[in-house]
Amino acid sequence: MARRALITGITGQDGSYLAEHLLHEGYEVWGLVRGQANPRVSRVRQLLQDVQLVRGDLLDQGSLISAVEKVQPDEVYNLGAISFVPMSWEQAELTAEVTGMGVLRMLEAIRVCSGITAARGAGSGEIRFYQASSSEMFGQVRETPQNERTPFHPRSPYGVAKAYGHFLTQNYRESYGMYAVSGILFNHESPRRGAEFVTRKVSLGVARIKLGLAGELRLGNMEARRDWGFAGDYARAMHMMLQAAEPEDYVIGTGRTHSVRELVEAAFGAAGLDWEQYVVCDQALHRPAEVDLLCADPKKARTQLGWEPTVSFEELVAMMVEADVALLAGGGDPHQDSSWP
């Protein structure tokens, strides 16, 4: 019998790549959606025709219990979140409720449906739980590169909420014996990335300039450095974590950093353009509290899981620029995720 997986955040970048990977592995895949009125649901159906959908909301404990009872999953991947970091200052309470408390509600749904109590731990047929933690939890880093033992110092409401979910996952593992793990994922991108994220903002800006649709690209902090990888590689790592004999947390990244300036140079270079003729630095686009440097130490994932990234930074940037040039040339709307194949 095929293993069954339930994914929250199925309509996002990571959810789509994870669903594709699990379907390829022979899984029966279910996606949690708040309602059919969500315009992204139709695109998920077009892209992932074999995925089944179930209603539920990370803000509603009862709906999550009902979803877990209906699906009876072997694995739950909690990818749902308010994930755009700058927005977390504007919607701090909602970020806490979805990105933080949503983890608690999903863990509780699994615990309740599995009949787990303080006196009765998880059994051999337990539901395995994956929590999407984030490198934003490191924030003002105390060491570089960052590994599973590096202390957290989040610099945004998003990072704080992710840290809460991370520690809660660890607590349920230790308190109830649940198979619950967190993947501390560093920045991972693709042509499916939301248009508001800096990598996609750059690739779309380059595409618009290349096609004569714009004359400049406005950006904030050009010196911030990130460890950028391909989202499809990171989705594969999520699955590998839940196949390990023992539940453990893992840092996932490439171990190489690049500045936003280097991202811009690579993106304009992929289109045969000189970035200095078009990019404008805008102080208004800086974060209230900046995270200057994030760099992963993925040694544990490489040695214990055998995970390795397959797409280089240069290949990733070129992939995104090419996809957005094709998207805009064909009259597509980047805010409607039309770049999804």
N, C-alpha and C positions, 0 to 999 in steps of 0.2 A: 504494500500500500504506500502511495506517495506521501511524503512528509508534508505537513501543512504549515504555512507561515502567515502571520498577520503583520502588516506593515502600517504604522501610522505615518502620516506625511507622504503617502503614496503619490500625491500629485506634484511633489517637488522634485528637484534634480536628483537627489540621492535616492528617493523612493523609486523613481523610474528605473534607474540603473540597477538597484538592488532587485527589483521585481524581475527585470530582464535576466539577471544572473540566476536567480532562484528558479525561474521557469526553465532555463537552460539546464539546470541541475535536476529537473524532474519534479519540482515541488508543485503543490497546489497552493496558489498565492491569493491571499485576500488583502484588500486595502480598506482601511478605515477612512470614511468620508463623512463630513457633517451633513451633507444633503446633495441631492441630484442637481440643485440649482447652481452649484459651484461650476463656473465655466471650464475649469480645468478637468472636471470629471469626464467630459466628453472627449477631451484630448487623451486622457489616460486610456479610455476605452479604444480609441483609434490606435494608439501606440502599443498597448498591451491588451490585446483582445481576449487573452486567456485569463486575465486577472478578474476575480470576483470581488464585488464591493459589499461592504456592510456598513450600516450607519452607526456613528458614534462620535463623541466629542470629548476632547481632553479636559474640557471644563465641566463635564457631567459624569460623575462617578457611576451612576446607574446605567448609563448608556454603554460604558466600557465593560461593565460586568455582563450586560446582555450580549455585547459583541463577542467577548471571549467565550461565553457559554454557547453561542451559535456556531462559531468557527471551530472551536475545540482545537486550537493550534498546538503544534509541537514547539514552535519558535515564535516569539514576538519581538519585532524590531521597532523601537520607539524613536522615530525620526521626526515626528511632528514638533514644531516649535515656532515661536516668533523669532526668526533667524537673522534678520537684517540688523546688525549691531547698532548703527546710528538711530534706528527707530526705537530702540529700547529705552533711550532717554525720554522720548516723547510719549511712549506708552509703557512706562515702567511697571505699572500694576498688572496690565494685561500680560506683559512678558513674564512676570513672576507667576501668574496663574497658569499660563499655558506651558512655558518652558521649564518652570520649576515644579509647581504643584501638579502639573499634568503627569509628571513622572510618578509621583506618589499615587495618583489615582489609578494609573495603569498597573503599578506594582500591587496595589490593593486588589484590583480586579483579578489579577492572576492568583494572588494568595487566597482570596475568597473562593474563586472557582475551583481551585486545587484542594480546598479543604485544609489548608496549612494554618496551624496555630502555633503558639509558643510551645505547646506540649507535643505537637505533631508536626515534624519537619517534612520537607519535600521528599517524595519517593522516587523510585527509579524511572517512572514515566512522567517526570516533571516537565513543566513548560519552561523552556529556556528563554531568557530575557536579555535583549541587547539595548543598552542606552547610548544614544548619540551624545557623548560628551564633546567638549570643544577645547582647542588650544587657547581660546579667549579666557579660559579659567586661569591661565598662567599670568596673563596681564603684564604687570610690572615685574618682569622675570628676575629671578635671583641667581640663575645660572643658565648658561648656554652651551650646548643645546639642552632642551627640556626632555626629561624622561618621566617614567611612571612615579618616581619618588620626588620630583621637583615640587616645592610648595606652591600653592595657588595664591595669587594676589590679583583678582579680577578688577578690571578698570571700566566696567560698564554694567548696567543692570542685566544685560544679557549674560555676561560672564558670571555674575553672581548667581543668577538663576540656574545656569548650567552646573555650577559648583554644587548647589543644593541638590540637584538631581543626581549628580555623580556620587556624592556622599550618601545619599539615600539608597541608591542602588547597592553600594558597598554595605550599608547597614542591613538591608533585607537579606543579602547574601550571608552575612554573619549572624543575624538574629534568627532567621528561619531556615537556613540551609538551602535557600533557593539558588538555582543556577542563574545568576544575574551578573552581567559584566558590562563594563563601559569601554567604549572605544574613544580615546582622546584624539580626535581627528584634527589635523592641521588643515589649512585652507585647501579646498579641493574644488576644482572648477571644470567647466565643460561648456559646449554650445547651449546646453539646457539651463545654465545658470540664470537666475533672475536678473533683469535688466538694471536693477538698482545696485548690484554688487560691483566693486571697482574693476574687476577683471572684465566683466561683461560690458560695463560702461565704456571701458577702453576699446574693446573689440568692436562694439557698436559705433563708437565715435570714429574710429579709423574707417569703418565701412561707410559711414555717412560722408566723410571727407573724400574718400576714394571715389564715391559715386557722385560727388558734387552736390550732396544734400546738406552739407554743413561746411563752415569755414574754420571752426575752432573746436577744441575740446577742453573744458574747464575741469580741473582736478584740484584736490586738496594737498595733503602731505605727500610729497614725492619721494621722501627719504625713508618712509616706513618700510621695513623689510618683513617679508613673509616667506613661509615654506609652502609653495604652491605645487599641487599635484593634480592628477586627473581623477575626477569623481568616480569613473568606472572602476579604477584600481582600488579605490577606498571602499566601494560597495562590496567588492570581493573579499576585502579584509574583514568586514562585518560578519559575513557568513563564516569565514574561517574561525573567528573567535568562538562562535557557538558550537563548533565541531570539536573543540579541544576537550581533553578528558576532564580537566579541572577548570572551574570558572575563574578567570583572571582578567585584569584590566590591561589594555595595551595602548601605547602611543603609536599613531599611524601618520607618517609623513615621509618626505624624501630625504631629509637631512641636509638639504641645500636651500639657501635663502637667496631671494632677489628683492631689490627695491622696487617701489612703484615706478621709479624712473627707468629701471631696466625692463620692466614690463612694457612700459610705453615705447621704449626703443625697439624692443622685439616686435611689438604689434605693428608699429608704423613701418618697420623694416620688412615685415612679411607682406605689406601692401606696396612696397617700393616707394615709401614716402619719408620725408625728413620731419621727424616729430617736432623739432624746435620751431618750425614754421607755423605750427597749429596749436600747440598746447599752452594753456593759460593757467597759472597757479592762482587759486582762489582761496584766501584765508578763511572765508565763510564756510568752506567745505571741510575744515579740520574738525576732528572729534573734540568734545569737551575734555576728555582725558584720553590721550593717545597711547596706544600700545606700539612701541617703536620697533621691537624685534621679537619674532617668534621663529624658532628653528627646532625641528623634531630630532630626537634620538630614537629611531625605530629599531634599535638593535634587538630588543626583546621579541618584537613581532617577526623579525627576520629569522632569529634563531629558533624560536619556539613554534611559530606557525608556518615558517617557510614563505612568508609574504614578501614580495618585492614589487615596487612600482614598475610599470612597463612603458609609460609615456613620459618623455622628458619635458622640461619647462618650455623649451623652444618649440617642440612638437605641439604641445598643448596650446600655446599662444597662436601659432599658425593655424591650428585646427579651428579655433574660435573665430579668428579674423575671416578665414575662408567661409565658414558657415554663415557669418553675419553679412558678408558681402553678397552671398547667394540669396540669403533671406530678404535683404532690402531690395536687391535687384529684381526679385520676384514679387515685390509689393507686399511682403509679409509684415506683420506687426510684432515686434519683439516683446511687447508687453503681454501678448497672448500666447507666448511660448511656441510660436510658429516654427522656431528653428529646430524643434524636435523632429527627428526623422520619422 
